[in-house]
């Protein structure tokens, strides 16, 4: 296999073609955020209580029929129960006054047999209010988000392997068939048009270089010549666990990807619970990602990958741990800590994409990214349910995400550093990289054979 830099040298450096492709790729990803995180609003749970049918009740009993309960230190109207309607109606007809003539705690309660009444302060309707996904059916609300990420998981698992086997463009061109977005079609049309434009302007492309770089993208142009080149060995996902070196790297990266995706999606999906206005909260949460990605880009240019990833994950964990120490009267501080935690998770997520690509050789790079992304989508699937842990302890979701970040930070110590080193092109080159070694851990060294020179005697 030829040197990758020499093979793709004809493409040039940061020129107009690369700028066009970069710009179109950025534009094509913009709808993704709207599609993924629209579930924050679509599946949000408005304030609600049991519906009170039109019956003859006094105003006092109409206000008292919903019992009060303490939720997170505050008294709120019950969401899933009410006092028995027939008993309340009889007491109201007899002229009794609640809390004066009748002790409400002695009255029997019943479920919301007539349905629920939902607040319309923030939403006209959501899937929760449309299908009554509350109380005993409340588990279906996070499950709707999980179903979406299950689809992403399946796509991530196959995308990397198909891309390595058939080429990026063929796989991406199937995207509009599976996901009918016009911007994807426009991107591929512009990609091919720019390629033909370069050829039309007389760009000299060597036969070998053209085939190695563009055969996977345009097989119809080189079908007649592809047979002259030796077929390379096919690599599969099993190569990621075939040897101990690659297997350890893959397992650690899968853990890191899982942690970052769980934390990022968990904090993103929790934005509607941060303040009174979910739209402003979501805007702040999204705006935090802009400096996160800019700073991650600068870090990738000047700082080591391993230490940068470890530092940001530890910082994110500390922020989430400190939330439980903030008094309830300082809600703004809690929000600031949570946003700083999301900044760290978004920063590390951007870093890990590049870090993963730099650790694996060319023949396994897309497959490794696809496998790691698939494992991370498991974290996306369970993130909505991690947020439900707050029903048992208010800060349990933050503690869970912070603990995952600490464990992943420690595991990252055993990954090799890739900053300032050439990309591995073969599996053998990947084996030559050494991970961080600790003096307390014994490492077996391969003894070098002793060669005895023959004596002239």
FIMARVO-451601 format. One line per 3 residues: number of its first residue (from 1); their letters; for each residue x, y, z of C-alpha. Coordinates in Angstrom, 1 decimal, padded with zeros to 4 digits. Layout:
<sites>
NUM = A = X/Y/Z ~ ...
</sites>
This chain:
<sites>
1 = XXX = 000.0/000.0/000.0 ~ 001.4/003.4/-000.9 ~ 002.0/006.2/001.5
4 = XXX = -001.3/007.9/002.1 ~ 000.2/011.4/001.8 ~ 001.9/010.6/-001.5
7 = XXX = -001.3/009.0/-002.8 ~ -003.5/011.9/-002.1 ~ -000.9/014.6/-002.8
10 = XXX = -002.7/015.5/-006.1 ~ -005.7/016.7/-004.1 ~ -003.7/019.6/-002.9
13 = XXX = -003.9/021.3/000.5 ~ -006.5/023.8/001.8 ~ -007.7/025.0/-001.5
16 = XXX = -011.0/026.0/-003.0 ~ -012.2/022.4/-003.5 ~ -011.6/021.6/000.2
19 = XXX = -013.2/024.8/001.3 ~ -016.4/024.1/-000.8 ~ -016.6/020.5/000.6
22 = XXX = -016.1/021.7/004.1 ~ -018.7/024.4/003.8 ~ -021.3/022.1/002.3
25 = XXX = -020.6/019.5/005.0 ~ -021.2/022.1/007.7 ~ -024.5/023.2/006.1
28 = XXX = -025.6/019.6/005.6 ~ -025.3/018.9/009.4 ~ -027.3/021.8/010.5
31 = XXX = -030.7/020.0/010.3 ~ -029.4/017.2/012.5 ~ -029.6/019.2/015.7
34 = XXX = -033.2/020.2/015.0 ~ -034.1/016.6/014.3 ~ -032.5/015.1/017.3
37 = XXX = -033.3/017.6/020.0 ~ -036.7/018.6/018.9 ~ -037.7/015.7/021.2
40 = XXX = -036.9/018.1/024.1 ~ -040.0/020.1/023.3 ~ -042.1/017.4/021.6
43 = XXX = -041.8/015.0/024.5 ~ -041.7/017.5/027.4 ~ -044.2/016.9/030.2
46 = XXX = -046.3/019.9/031.0 ~ -047.7/020.6/034.5 ~ -050.8/018.5/035.0
49 = XXX = -053.3/017.2/037.6 ~ -056.4/015.0/037.6 ~ -059.3/016.3/035.5
52 = XXX = -062.3/017.4/037.5 ~ -065.5/016.7/035.6 ~ -068.4/019.2/035.5
55 = XXX = -070.1/018.4/038.8 ~ -071.9/020.5/041.4 ~ -069.0/021.4/043.8
58 = XXX = -068.4/024.5/045.8 ~ -065.4/026.6/045.0 ~ -063.7/025.4/048.2
61 = XXX = -064.1/021.8/047.4 ~ -063.2/022.4/043.7 ~ -059.8/023.8/044.9
64 = XXX = -059.2/021.1/047.5 ~ -060.1/018.0/045.6 ~ -056.5/017.6/044.4
67 = XXX = -054.3/016.6/047.4 ~ -051.0/018.3/048.1 ~ -047.7/016.4/048.2
70 = XXX = -044.1/017.4/048.8 ~ -041.9/017.1/045.6 ~ -038.2/018.0/045.9
73 = XXX = -038.9/020.0/049.0 ~ -041.9/022.0/047.6 ~ -045.6/021.4/048.1
76 = XXX = -047.3/020.8/044.8 ~ -050.7/019.5/043.7 ~ -050.7/015.8/043.1
79 = XXX = -050.3/014.7/039.5 ~ -051.7/011.2/039.7 ~ -054.4/011.2/042.3
82 = XXX = -057.4/013.0/043.7 ~ -059.9/012.6/046.5 ~ -062.8/010.3/045.6
85 = XXX = -065.2/012.3/043.6 ~ -068.4/010.8/045.0 ~ -067.3/011.4/048.6
88 = XXX = -066.3/015.0/047.8 ~ -069.6/015.6/046.0 ~ -071.6/014.4/049.0
91 = XXX = -069.6/016.5/051.5 ~ -070.0/019.6/049.2 ~ -073.8/019.0/049.0
94 = XXX = -074.0/018.8/052.8 ~ -072.3/022.2/053.2 ~ -069.1/021.0/054.8
97 = XXX = -066.0/023.1/054.4 ~ -062.6/021.4/053.7 ~ -059.9/021.8/056.4
100 = XXX = -062.5/023.2/058.8 ~ -065.3/020.6/059.1 ~ -063.4/017.8/057.3
103 = XXX = -059.8/016.6/057.8 ~ -058.6/016.1/054.2 ~ -055.9/013.6/055.2
106 = XXX = -058.7/011.2/056.3 ~ -060.4/011.1/052.9 ~ -059.8/008.2/050.5
109 = XXX = -058.0/009.0/047.2 ~ -058.4/007.5/043.7 ~ -056.5/007.6/040.5
112 = XXX = -057.2/010.0/037.7 ~ -060.0/007.9/036.2 ~ -061.3/010.9/034.1
115 = XXX = -058.0/011.8/032.6 ~ -055.7/014.8/033.2 ~ -055.7/018.5/032.7
118 = XXX = -052.5/019.9/031.2 ~ -051.0/023.4/031.5 ~ -050.7/025.3/028.2
121 = XXX = -048.3/027.9/029.5 ~ -045.4/026.7/027.4 ~ -047.0/024.2/024.9
124 = XXX = -050.3/023.9/023.2 ~ -049.7/020.1/023.2 ~ -047.0/017.5/023.4
127 = XXX = -047.0/013.7/022.8 ~ -047.3/013.5/026.6 ~ -050.5/015.5/026.7
130 = XXX = -051.8/013.9/023.5 ~ -051.4/010.3/024.7 ~ -051.5/010.8/028.5
133 = XXX = -047.9/009.5/029.0 ~ -048.0/010.3/032.7 ~ -048.2/008.4/036.0
136 = XXX = -048.4/004.7/035.3 ~ -047.6/005.4/031.6 ~ -044.8/007.8/032.3
139 = XXX = -042.1/005.3/031.3 ~ -043.2/005.6/027.7 ~ -042.1/009.3/027.6
142 = XXX = -038.3/008.5/027.8 ~ -038.9/005.4/025.7 ~ -039.9/007.5/022.7
145 = XXX = -036.4/009.1/022.8 ~ -034.8/005.7/023.2 ~ -036.5/004.4/020.0
148 = XXX = -035.0/007.3/018.0 ~ -031.5/006.6/019.2 ~ -032.0/002.8/018.6
151 = XXX = -032.3/003.7/014.9 ~ -029.1/005.8/015.1 ~ -027.4/002.9/016.8
154 = XXX = -028.2/000.5/014.0 ~ -027.1/003.0/011.3 ~ -023.8/003.7/013.1
157 = XXX = -023.0/000.0/013.4 ~ -023.3/-000.7/009.6 ~ -022.1/002.7/008.3
160 = XXX = -018.4/002.3/009.2 ~ -018.1/-001.2/007.8 ~ -020.0/-000.4/004.6
163 = XXX = -017.9/002.7/004.1 ~ -014.6/000.8/004.5 ~ -015.9/-001.9/002.1
166 = XXX = -017.6/000.1/-000.7 ~ -016.3/003.6/-000.2 ~ -017.7/006.7/001.5
169 = XXX = -019.6/008.2/-001.4 ~ -021.5/005.0/-002.3 ~ -022.6/004.7/001.3
172 = XXX = -023.5/008.4/001.6 ~ -025.4/008.4/-001.7 ~ -027.6/005.7/-000.1
175 = XXX = -028.4/008.2/002.6 ~ -031.0/010.2/000.6 ~ -032.8/006.9/-000.1
178 = XXX = -032.9/006.1/003.6 ~ -033.2/009.6/004.8 ~ -034.9/011.9/002.2
181 = XXX = -033.1/015.2/002.9 ~ -032.5/017.4/-000.2 ~ -029.3/018.8/001.3
184 = XXX = -027.7/015.4/001.1 ~ -028.5/015.2/-002.6 ~ -027.2/018.7/-003.2
187 = XXX = -023.9/017.8/-001.4 ~ -023.2/014.8/-003.5 ~ -024.1/016.7/-006.7
190 = XXX = -021.7/019.5/-005.8 ~ -019.0/017.0/-004.7 ~ -019.1/015.3/-008.2
193 = XXX = -019.4/018.6/-010.0 ~ -016.3/020.0/-008.2 ~ -014.4/016.8/-009.1
196 = XXX = -015.3/017.1/-012.8 ~ -014.4/020.8/-012.7 ~ -010.9/020.0/-011.5
199 = XXX = -010.5/017.4/-014.2 ~ -011.8/019.8/-016.8 ~ -009.3/022.5/-015.8
202 = XXX = -006.5/020.1/-016.6 ~ -005.4/019.0/-013.1 ~ -002.8/016.3/-013.7
205 = XXX = -003.7/013.2/-011.8 ~ -001.5/010.2/-012.0 ~ -003.2/006.9/-012.9
208 = XXX = -002.2/005.2/-009.7 ~ -003.1/008.1/-007.5 ~ -006.4/008.6/-009.2
211 = XXX = -007.4/005.0/-008.8 ~ -006.3/004.8/-005.1 ~ -008.1/008.0/-004.1
214 = XXX = -011.1/008.1/-006.4 ~ -011.9/004.5/-007.4 ~ -014.1/004.0/-004.4
217 = XXX = -015.9/007.3/-005.2 ~ -016.4/006.9/-008.9 ~ -016.1/003.2/-009.9
220 = XXX = -017.8/003.8/-013.2 ~ -014.8/005.9/-014.3 ~ -012.1/003.3/-013.6
223 = XXX = -013.9/000.0/-014.0 ~ -011.8/-000.9/-017.0 ~ -008.5/-000.2/-015.2
226 = XXX = -009.3/-001.5/-011.7 ~ -008.4/-005.1/-012.5 ~ -004.7/-004.1/-013.0
229 = XXX = -004.4/-003.5/-009.3 ~ -004.0/-006.1/-006.7 ~ -007.0/-006.5/-004.4
232 = XXX = -006.3/-005.6/-000.8 ~ -007.2/-007.8/002.1 ~ -010.7/-007.1/003.5
235 = XXX = -010.9/-006.1/007.1 ~ -013.9/-006.5/009.4 ~ -014.9/-005.5/012.9
238 = XXX = -013.3/-008.6/014.2 ~ -009.9/-007.1/013.5 ~ -010.6/-004.6/016.3
241 = XXX = -010.4/-007.4/018.9 ~ -008.0/-009.8/017.2 ~ -004.9/-008.8/019.1
244 = XXX = -004.5/-007.6/022.7 ~ -003.1/-004.1/021.7 ~ -006.0/-003.2/019.3
247 = XXX = -008.5/-004.9/021.6 ~ -007.5/-002.9/024.7 ~ -007.6/000.4/022.6
250 = XXX = -011.0/-000.5/021.2 ~ -012.5/-001.3/024.7 ~ -011.2/001.8/026.2
253 = XXX = -012.5/004.0/023.4 ~ -015.9/002.3/023.5 ~ -016.1/003.2/027.2
256 = XXX = -015.1/006.8/026.6 ~ -017.5/007.2/023.7 ~ -020.3/005.7/025.8
259 = XXX = -019.6/008.0/028.7 ~ -019.4/011.2/026.6 ~ -022.5/010.4/024.6
262 = XXX = -024.5/009.5/027.7 ~ -023.4/012.7/029.4 ~ -023.9/015.0/026.4
265 = XXX = -027.4/013.7/025.5 ~ -028.4/013.5/029.2 ~ -027.5/017.1/029.9
268 = XXX = -029.0/018.2/026.5 ~ -032.3/016.4/027.2 ~ -032.5/017.9/030.7
271 = XXX = -032.5/021.5/029.5 ~ -036.3/021.8/029.6 ~ -036.1/021.3/033.4
274 = XXX = -033.5/024.0/034.1 ~ -035.8/027.1/034.1 ~ -039.3/028.3/033.7
277 = XXX = -038.9/028.9/030.0 ~ -037.7/025.8/028.2 ~ -037.0/027.7/025.0
280 = XXX = -034.5/030.0/026.6 ~ -032.9/027.1/028.5 ~ -032.5/025.2/025.3
283 = XXX = -030.9/028.2/023.6 ~ -028.4/028.6/026.4 ~ -027.6/024.9/026.3
286 = XXX = -027.0/025.0/022.5 ~ -025.0/028.3/022.7 ~ -022.6/026.6/025.1
289 = XXX = -021.5/024.2/022.4 ~ -020.1/027.0/020.1 ~ -017.2/027.9/022.4
292 = XXX = -016.7/024.2/023.2 ~ -016.1/023.3/019.5 ~ -014.0/026.3/018.9
295 = XXX = -011.8/025.6/021.9 ~ -011.6/021.9/020.9 ~ -010.4/022.9/017.5
298 = XXX = -007.6/025.1/019.0 ~ -006.7/022.3/021.4 ~ -006.4/019.8/018.6
301 = XXX = -003.9/022.1/016.9 ~ -001.6/022.7/019.8 ~ -002.1/020.2/022.7
304 = XXX = -001.9/016.4/023.2 ~ -005.1/014.5/022.7 ~ -004.9/012.2/025.7
307 = XXX = -004.2/014.8/028.4 ~ -006.8/017.2/026.9 ~ -009.5/014.5/026.9
310 = XXX = -008.7/013.5/030.5 ~ -008.6/017.1/031.8 ~ -012.0/018.1/030.3
313 = XXX = -013.7/014.9/031.5 ~ -012.4/015.4/035.0 ~ -013.5/019.0/034.9
316 = XXX = -017.0/018.0/033.7 ~ -017.3/015.4/036.5 ~ -016.3/018.0/039.2
319 = XXX = -018.9/020.4/037.9 ~ -021.6/017.8/038.1 ~ -020.5/016.7/041.6
322 = XXX = -020.6/020.3/042.9 ~ -024.2/020.8/041.8 ~ -025.5/019.0/044.9
325 = XXX = -023.5/021.3/047.1 ~ -025.3/024.5/045.8 ~ -028.2/025.8/048.0
328 = XXX = -031.6/025.7/046.3 ~ -031.8/029.5/046.6 ~ -028.8/029.8/044.2
331 = XXX = -030.4/028.1/041.2 ~ -028.4/030.2/038.8 ~ -025.2/028.7/040.1
334 = XXX = -026.5/025.2/039.6 ~ -027.4/026.0/036.0 ~ -024.0/027.5/035.4
337 = XXX = -022.3/024.4/036.7 ~ -024.5/022.2/034.6 ~ -023.7/024.3/031.5
340 = XXX = -020.0/024.1/032.3 ~ -020.4/020.3/032.6 ~ -022.1/020.2/029.2
343 = XXX = -019.3/022.4/027.7 ~ -016.7/019.8/028.9 ~ -018.7/016.9/027.5
346 = XXX = -019.2/018.6/024.1 ~ -015.5/019.5/024.1 ~ -014.4/015.9/024.8
349 = XXX = -016.9/014.6/022.2 ~ -015.3/016.7/019.5 ~ -011.9/015.6/020.6
352 = XXX = -012.6/011.9/020.7 ~ -013.7/011.8/017.1 ~ -010.3/013.0/016.0
355 = XXX = -008.4/011.0/018.6 ~ -010.1/007.8/017.5 ~ -009.3/008.4/013.8
358 = XXX = -005.7/009.0/014.6 ~ -005.2/005.8/016.6 ~ -006.4/003.4/014.0
361 = XXX = -004.8/002.5/010.7 ~ -006.4/003.5/007.4 ~ -007.9/000.0/006.8
364 = XXX = -009.8/000.0/010.1 ~ -010.4/003.7/010.7 ~ -014.1/003.9/009.5
367 = XXX = -014.9/000.5/011.0 ~ -013.5/001.6/014.4 ~ -015.4/004.8/014.3
370 = XXX = -018.6/003.0/013.4 ~ -018.2/000.5/016.2 ~ -017.4/003.2/018.8
373 = XXX = -020.3/005.3/017.6 ~ -022.6/002.2/017.9 ~ -021.6/001.6/021.5
376 = XXX = -022.0/005.3/022.2 ~ -025.6/005.2/021.0 ~ -026.3/002.7/023.7
379 = XXX = -025.5/005.6/026.0 ~ -027.9/007.8/024.0 ~ -030.6/005.1/024.5
382 = XXX = -030.3/005.0/028.2 ~ -029.7/008.7/028.8 ~ -033.4/009.5/029.0
385 = XXX = -033.8/006.9/031.7 ~ -030.7/008.1/033.6 ~ -032.6/011.4/034.0
388 = XXX = -035.5/009.5/035.6 ~ -033.2/008.6/038.5 ~ -034.0/012.0/040.0
391 = XXX = -037.3/010.5/041.2 ~ -035.2/008.6/043.8 ~ -032.6/011.3/044.5
394 = XXX = -032.6/014.7/042.9 ~ -028.9/014.7/042.2 ~ -028.5/011.0/041.3
397 = XXX = -028.3/011.6/037.5 ~ -025.4/014.1/038.0 ~ -023.6/011.7/040.3
400 = XXX = -024.0/008.9/037.8 ~ -022.7/010.9/034.9 ~ -019.8/012.3/036.9
403 = XXX = -018.7/008.9/038.0 ~ -018.7/007.6/034.5 ~ -016.5/010.5/033.5
406 = XXX = -014.0/009.8/036.2 ~ -013.8/006.1/035.3 ~ -013.3/007.0/031.6
409 = XXX = -010.7/009.5/032.5 ~ -008.6/006.9/034.3 ~ -009.1/004.4/031.4
412 = XXX = -007.9/007.0/028.9 ~ -004.5/007.1/030.6 ~ -003.8/003.7/029.0
415 = XXX = -004.4/005.0/025.4 ~ -001.4/005.9/023.2 ~ -000.7/009.5/022.3
418 = XXX = -001.2/010.5/018.7 ~ -000.4/014.2/018.7 ~ 002.4/015.1/016.4
421 = XXX = 002.7/011.5/015.0 ~ 002.0/010.3/011.6 ~ -001.3/008.4/011.0
424 = XXX = -000.8/004.6/011.0 ~ -001.5/003.1/007.6 ~ -001.3/-000.5/008.5
427 = XXX = -002.2/-002.7/011.5 ~ 001.5/-003.3/012.0 ~ 002.2/000.4/012.4
430 = XXX = -000.6/000.6/015.1 ~ 001.2/-002.2/017.1 ~ 004.3/000.0/017.3
433 = XXX = 002.6/002.6/019.3 ~ 003.0/002.3/023.1 ~ 000.4/003.3/025.6
436 = XXX = 001.2/005.1/028.9 ~ 003.2/002.8/031.2 ~ 003.2/003.0/035.0
439 = XXX = 006.1/002.0/037.2 ~ 003.8/000.0/039.5 ~ 002.7/-002.2/036.6
442 = XXX = 005.1/-004.8/035.4 ~ 005.5/-005.1/031.7 ~ 006.9/-008.1/029.9
445 = XXX = 009.7/-007.3/027.6 ~ 010.3/-009.4/024.5 ~ 013.9/-010.8/024.8
448 = XXX = 016.1/-009.9/022.0 ~ 017.8/-012.9/020.4 ~ 021.6/-013.0/020.9
451 = XXX = 023.5/-013.5/017.6 ~ 026.9/-015.0/018.0 ~ 029.3/-014.0/015.3
454 = XXX = 031.4/-016.8/013.9 ~ 035.1/-016.8/014.7 ~ 037.5/-016.9/011.9
457 = X = 039.3/-019.7/013.8
</sites>
